[in-house]
């Protein structure tokens, strides 16, 4: 335990340049195995100075997401929580932004976006990147996307994360410690971001 604390301290001292926004992509198994971890990681992010943190939970292998909602809502005790589940969005609490999105895929979001533009009779010649972005459900672009457990990414934020840096951890969500989180931040600051150029 003492060794981990020392290593955390060393890693924190090395951090000079942090992402403004990070996104964790979780599976239903991740949430089932360690539902309390979302609160813990949100807390680490806020203490490090991250402006907002996003958690996406893929529900493909999750039977009853609603049983985890009370635990997720507790995040509002230390942050401003925006919780999106199905067609509902709840906002509660104050402070740094934490977004939790349960179940919606990036493909779903793009389809909704196109349908809404069609309903609004948008002329196809007027459709450009800015127009599409104005119709997206989620208006945030994470600087860093973190995937634990070595699994593939979901298609969540497929438009918004096109220039995001990606960090894959072999450590699964349940065993994801603060040292691994800090390693991801250290890795981020060593990268030269090109934003598609």
SULGI-V788416 format. One line per field, one symbol per residue. phi: phi as a letter, one per 20 degrees, with the letter a starting at -180 (. if undefined). psi: psi as a letter, one per 30 degrees, with the letter a starting at -180 (. if undefined). A space follows every 10 residues. Layout:
BEGIN
phi: ???
psi: ???
END
This chain:
BEGIN
phi: .ffffffggf fffeedcdff cccdddeffg fffbffffff fgfgffffof fbccdddfeg dcfcgffefg ffffgffcbe edddbmedcd cbncofecdc ddnfeffgff fffffffffe lffgfefcgf fgffeffdec dffcddcemm fffeeflgef egdfedcddf ffgfefdfff fffffffgfe eefdlne
psi: eeeeeeeeee eeffjfjlke klkkjlleee eeeifffeee eeeeeeefgk ekkkkkjkge hjeiffffee eefffffglj kjkkjbgkkk klllalkkkk kjfkleeeee eeeeeeeeeg hkkeffjaee eeeffkejhk jkekkkklgg llllgkheef gegkkkjkkf kleegjleee eeeeeeeeff kjkfhg.
END
